[in-house]
C-alpha cells in the first residue's frame, strides 16, 4: 500500500498532531462552509478552516451537556504551543464548572465600568453646565425665566467679548473659574477658596454666584449618573456661609413728594416711547418685561382691557384705565409691539438710561424699574383694598393669602381707575377722559407729601 503524499489533505475524522505542515495542508471539503481538525495533544483544541480558506485555532468542549466553543485566534498570529496552552487553560475552567464566555463577558463589563468611572472622574463642571442650562429648572418652576437663564450664562462666561454698554471687553464671570474643575473636585475646600477670591471682586456678586452654583449642584445630585460625583452641601460650608453679605431687603420706591418731579422728568424725555413705557410701569405696577412685550393685539380699546404675559400664569388681563388708554393711543403703530424699538426683539429692551435722566432731572436717588412696581403697590394700597393692587400687578398668590377674592374685570375696573386717579393726582396731572390724545398736561404743584 502506497504511503500518502505530504500534500494530501489531513484526515479530519482522526486526531492529528498539529504541525505547521498539517495546518498548511488543511482544506475545507467541497460543499461545506467550515471543517475542523482536532489536536491529539491538547484536548478540545481544534483548527477551523472555512470555505474561503481562513484558519483559526478554536476550543470546543461540553459544560452541563452544552457545547462550549471559543475562538482562540488566527493560526497566523498564534503559535501551536500558544494555542495548546490557551486550550488547557479553558479546559481547567470547564473542569471547575466555569463558563469561559461568562468570565469574558464579566471582564468586559468590569473594563467598561472602569472606563466609565475614569471618564466620570474627569467630567468637568464646564462640560455639564450647558446640560444644566438645557435640562435644569428652578424649584417649583417649569423652566428658567429668560433673564435668569441669561444671568446663568454670563456668570460662567469666559469674558473677552465687546461690552454691550460702554467700551472695552467683558471680564470673566464669577463662576468661570469653576468650569475647569472636575465635578468630583468641587469640594468645600475648593469652593471656599473660590468664594474668597470672588468676594474680593464684589461680595454681592460672589454671593449670587454661589447661590446659582448651589442650584447646579442640587441638579447634579438629582441625576443618577452624577449623584455620586456631586457634593450638594459644599456651598453650605461655614467658611462661605459665615462670610456672605447680609441679605438686603429692597424697599426703594417713589415717595409721594417725589412723584411730581419724577413725572415731569419722564415727560421731558426726548424719546416718546421710553416716556410712555416708564409711565405704564408706574400706572400698572407690571414687571418691566411684561410691559415691554405688550403688542397692539393685547390692547382692547373697545372693551378697555389690557392683556399681559404673566410670570406666574400664562397671561393676565387687567382694566385699561382712561389715562393709560389715551397714553397708548398717542404712540405710533410701527410694528406689532406697542413700545416698538430698533432692537433684536422689535420692542424696547433697555430704558435704564432714559430712567436715569428722569431721576436726575427730578433729583431723586437711583430707583430700579422694580421700584416703580413697588411704588404702584404702596400708593394703591392707600386708596383700595390690598388685594386689588396685588391682582393688577400680578401678585395673585399674596392676594389669596390676604383673604382677597379674585375680582372680575368689571369688578376690578372701578378700583383700577381709582388707583390711576390717585397716582395722577400725586403727579399733578389734570386729566379727563375727554382729553385729546397727546394733550395730557401736568399741573405745577402736585399733591405733595401725604
ABEGO torsion letter per residue (X at the ends): XBBBBAABBBBAABBBBBBAAAAAABBBBBGBABBBBBBAABBGBBBBBBAAGBBBBBBBBBBGGBBBBBBAEBAAABBAAAAAAAAAAAAAAAAAGBBAAAAAAAAAAAAAAAAAAAAAAABBAAAAAAAAAAABBBBGBABBBAAAAAAAAAAABAEGBBBABEBEBBBBBAAAAAAABBAAABBAAAAAAAAAAAAAAEAAAAAAAAAAAAAAAAAAAABAAAAAABBAAAAABAAAAAABBBBBBBABBBBAAAAAAAAAAAAABABAAAAAAAAAAAAAGBBAAAAAABBAAABBAAAGBBBBBBAABABBBBBBBAAAAAAAAABBBAEABABBBBBAAGBBABAAAAAAAAAAAAGBBBBBAAAAAAAAAAAAAAABBAAAAAAAAGBAAAAAAAGBBBBBAAAAAAAAAAAAAAAAAAAGBBBBAABBBGABBBBBGBAEBX
